[in-house]
Each structure stands twice: as C-alpha cells, then as structure tokens.
Amino acid sequence: MKRSGFVCAALLVIAAGVTGCAENPSVQSATPATTSWKNAPVAATSTATKAAETAAAAAAQVVADPAFLKFDKMSAKLTPEHEAQLLSLLPKLKDAKAITLRGYCYKKDIGNAKSAALARAVSVEKFLVKQGISKKKLSRRFNTEDAEHAVRVEIGN
C-alpha cells in the first residue's frame, strides 16, 4: 500500500512538471524585435553607478583611517588595497621609532582567533619589511575581543 501511494505521488509530480512545460510560451520568431535602447541599459547603468558608489565609499574609508586595514573574515592575505594603504603610511613608518601591528579577529566568528589575528599582523609585517622598514621597529599584538577582522598599524614615536 505504501509503495502504491509513493508511485501515485511520483506520477502526480511528473504530470505536473509535464503540464508546466506544455504551458510555457512558444519561442518568438527569429527576427529581432524592435526595442528602444533608451530603456534597455537602465539596469546596467544603475549597476555601474552602484559599483562606482561602493568604490567611492571604500576610497573614503581608506582616507578616513589608512592605518586600519579590514580583512575578510577568513583571510589573512593582503589585497592591493591594503598595500596601497600601507604605501600611503610608508613615510611616517620610516620615521617612527616603534610600530605595533595589532591583528584583530573576533573569537565568536573564528575558532582559533588568536592565530588568525597574528597571521594578519605577520602578513602586514612581511610587506613592511619588503618596503624597507626595519624588523626591529615592528612588534605584533592581537585582539580577539572586538568584533573586527583587521590590522591596525600603531605608530609610536
């Protein structure tokens, strides 16, 4: 009895699917329809505008605090944007007596938050050493209490 109920239910699903396919509209003729291009690219333009606004907002954030590098939740890799931020700080960093790289990783988001925070600080440290900053000036710290995934470059004089 169970098997026949299952078979009936399966047949109903198949019949509904076939009926749904039969109700699809037929394909239009192969000749292109006359469309006003004034209306067509509106969605693309608005998407491009949104992307430009997002990029402008990101650039504004870089200007607001270039010493704070935000990372993706599961990433410790420097992006080109991070490198640009660090390069903008380079003159101040070369004159500094001490530089603290404080890695942030929220412990409720990541299992081994301390390691992730320090890995972010290490990736920034490696980049700065390649740029000519003395490793003796650099120290690493971590913070797993704040809900951030970032590295803050703290300049001490």
Legacy VTK file of the C-alpha trace (Angstrom):
# vtk DataFile Version 3.0
C-alpha trace
ASCII
DATASET POLYDATA
POINTS 157 float
0.000 0.000 0.000
2.819 2.409 0.867
4.538 1.635 -2.404
1.457 2.346 -4.488
0.933 5.673 -2.661
4.517 6.613 -3.416
4.090 5.685 -7.084
0.881 7.755 -7.320
2.608 10.762 -5.739
5.555 10.427 -8.128
3.203 10.248 -11.116
1.413 13.389 -9.961
4.710 15.265 -9.688
5.771 14.127 -13.158
2.382 15.030 -14.643
2.533 18.475 -13.059
6.013 19.004 -14.473
4.973 17.951 -17.977
1.889 20.159 -17.806
4.023 23.084 -16.643
6.356 22.606 -19.608
3.436 22.485 -22.014
2.197 25.825 -20.706
5.465 27.659 -21.468
5.023 30.226 -24.230
6.303 29.297 -27.647
9.564 30.788 -28.914
9.140 34.059 -30.786
10.177 34.321 -34.409
13.870 34.585 -35.180
13.612 38.210 -36.327
14.824 40.650 -33.724
12.166 42.668 -32.013
12.354 46.421 -32.226
13.344 47.593 -28.791
14.029 51.054 -27.575
17.626 51.163 -26.318
16.680 54.030 -24.077
15.025 51.603 -21.669
17.308 48.580 -22.046
20.582 49.714 -20.426
18.950 51.326 -17.394
19.641 48.273 -15.210
23.265 48.116 -16.367
23.736 51.821 -15.767
22.277 51.624 -12.282
24.513 48.628 -11.511
27.558 50.517 -12.743
26.526 53.539 -10.705
26.152 51.397 -7.581
29.589 49.865 -8.161
31.126 53.327 -8.525
29.421 54.499 -5.337
30.725 51.433 -3.480
34.257 52.079 -4.734
33.992 55.733 -3.707
32.822 54.708 -0.238
35.762 52.291 0.080
38.172 55.023 -1.020
36.653 57.403 1.507
37.193 54.835 4.249
40.835 54.455 3.202
41.284 58.206 3.536
39.422 58.261 6.863
41.808 55.823 8.587
44.648 54.467 6.445
46.178 52.757 9.490
43.209 50.358 9.804
43.199 47.518 7.264
39.974 45.489 7.159
40.231 41.827 6.175
37.670 39.262 5.077
36.558 37.047 7.934
38.543 34.002 6.789
41.513 35.794 5.221
44.967 36.907 6.265
46.155 37.788 2.762
46.965 41.378 1.813
44.969 42.802 -1.076
46.180 45.527 -3.444
44.001 47.976 -1.486
45.796 47.025 1.736
49.154 47.513 0.042
48.075 50.956 -1.196
47.036 51.911 2.332
50.375 50.772 3.718
52.301 52.589 0.998
50.480 55.808 1.925
51.733 55.345 5.512
55.287 54.466 4.494
56.919 57.903 5.081
55.536 58.051 8.634
56.531 54.432 9.268
60.129 55.018 8.178
60.443 57.918 10.646
58.773 56.055 13.527
60.796 54.610 16.390
58.320 51.808 17.102
55.450 50.275 15.138
52.837 47.970 16.629
50.812 45.766 14.322
47.633 44.820 16.178
45.781 41.963 14.494
42.044 41.683 15.128
39.921 38.546 14.860
36.611 38.137 16.676
36.713 34.954 18.749
32.993 34.238 18.263
33.446 34.116 14.458
36.657 32.073 14.192
37.733 29.016 16.154
41.412 29.891 16.541
41.051 33.665 16.587
44.462 34.353 18.146
46.303 32.576 15.336
44.205 34.307 12.676
44.802 37.748 14.219
48.540 37.145 14.428
48.635 35.766 10.862
47.138 39.042 9.622
49.740 41.016 11.569
52.516 38.821 10.152
51.361 39.397 6.560
51.464 43.165 7.146
54.870 42.818 8.816
56.308 40.907 5.836
55.067 43.574 3.437
56.563 46.389 5.507
59.928 44.627 5.787
59.965 44.257 1.974
59.376 48.018 1.780
62.477 48.717 3.868
61.034 49.047 7.378
63.401 47.609 9.984
62.069 44.459 11.629
63.461 45.726 14.942
60.855 48.519 14.968
57.941 46.116 14.487
56.007 44.315 17.178
52.862 42.196 16.900
49.846 42.144 19.171
46.406 40.585 18.885
42.845 41.384 19.923
40.076 38.763 19.883
37.531 40.688 21.963
36.438 43.322 19.421
34.121 42.293 16.571
36.685 43.169 13.881
38.734 41.307 11.294
41.563 43.731 10.636
45.048 45.006 11.403
45.731 48.383 12.969
49.130 49.965 12.384
50.029 51.928 15.527
52.902 54.382 15.161
54.900 55.179 18.302
57.471 57.954 18.433
LINES 1 158
157 0 1 2 3 4 5 6 7 8 9 10 11 12 13 14 15 16 17 18 19 20 21 22 23 24 25 26 27 28 29 30 31 32 33 34 35 36 37 38 39 40 41 42 43 44 45 46 47 48 49 50 51 52 53 54 55 56 57 58 59 60 61 62 63 64 65 66 67 68 69 70 71 72 73 74 75 76 77 78 79 80 81 82 83 84 85 86 87 88 89 90 91 92 93 94 95 96 97 98 99 100 101 102 103 104 105 106 107 108 109 110 111 112 113 114 115 116 117 118 119 120 121 122 123 124 125 126 127 128 129 130 131 132 133 134 135 136 137 138 139 140 141 142 143 144 145 146 147 148 149 150 151 152 153 154 155 156
